[in-house]
Amino acid sequence: METVIEFVEAIPLWGWIAVIVIGATAIEGIVKVKRMQIKHIERMAKIEHGIDPGDESEAYKKDEV
């Protein structure tokens, strides 16, 4: 356990910045994939119910925030 603590303490500031950027990019990718999965599920549900998934004449649009 001491070697891990020594390693973490030895990382310079720019190293921590790189770790944070890599972590944020990974989280962003996970969020994008999850949103894509949700859109796909919604599209498939529309198709199953006989609704044209490309029809943009809905009263409100969920994608617009």
C-alpha positions as CSV (number, residue, x, y, z in Angstrom):
1,M,0.0,0.0,0.0
2,E,2.9,2.3,0.7
3,T,4.2,2.0,-2.9
4,V,0.8,3.1,-4.2
5,I,0.9,6.2,-1.9
6,E,4.4,7.0,-3.0
7,F,3.5,6.6,-6.6
8,V,0.5,8.9,-6.3
9,E,2.6,11.5,-4.4
10,A,5.2,11.4,-7.1
11,I,2.9,12.4,-9.9
12,P,3.4,16.0,-11.0
13,L,0.7,18.5,-11.6
14,W,0.6,18.0,-15.3
15,G,0.1,14.3,-14.7
16,W,-2.9,14.9,-12.6
17,I,-4.3,17.2,-15.3
18,A,-3.9,14.4,-17.8
19,V,-5.6,11.9,-15.5
20,I,-8.6,14.3,-15.1
21,V,-8.9,14.9,-18.8
22,I,-8.8,11.2,-19.6
23,G,-11.4,10.5,-17.0
24,A,-13.7,13.3,-18.2
25,T,-13.4,12.0,-21.8
26,A,-14.2,8.5,-20.7
27,I,-17.3,9.7,-18.8
28,E,-18.4,11.8,-21.8
29,G,-18.1,8.7,-24.1
30,I,-20.2,6.7,-21.7
31,V,-22.9,9.3,-21.6
32,K,-23.0,9.6,-25.4
33,V,-23.4,5.8,-25.7
34,K,-26.1,5.7,-23.1
35,R,-28.0,8.5,-24.9
36,M,-27.7,6.7,-28.2
37,Q,-29.1,3.5,-26.6
38,I,-32.1,5.4,-25.2
39,K,-32.8,7.0,-28.6
40,H,-32.6,3.6,-30.2
41,I,-35.0,2.1,-27.7
42,E,-37.4,5.0,-28.3
43,R,-37.2,4.5,-32.0
44,M,-37.8,0.8,-31.8
45,A,-40.8,1.4,-29.6
46,K,-42.3,3.9,-32.1
47,I,-41.8,1.3,-34.9
48,E,-43.5,-1.4,-32.8
49,H,-46.5,0.9,-32.3
50,G,-46.7,1.7,-36.0
51,I,-45.5,5.3,-35.6
52,D,-43.1,6.7,-38.2
53,P,-39.9,7.4,-36.2
54,G,-38.8,10.0,-38.7
55,D,-42.1,12.1,-38.3
56,E,-41.2,15.4,-36.7
57,S,-44.7,16.7,-36.3
58,E,-45.0,15.8,-32.6
59,A,-46.4,18.4,-30.2
60,Y,-43.1,18.5,-28.4
61,K,-39.7,17.1,-29.1
62,K,-37.8,15.3,-26.4
63,D,-34.3,16.0,-27.9
64,E,-34.7,19.8,-27.7
65,V,-33.7,21.2,-24.4
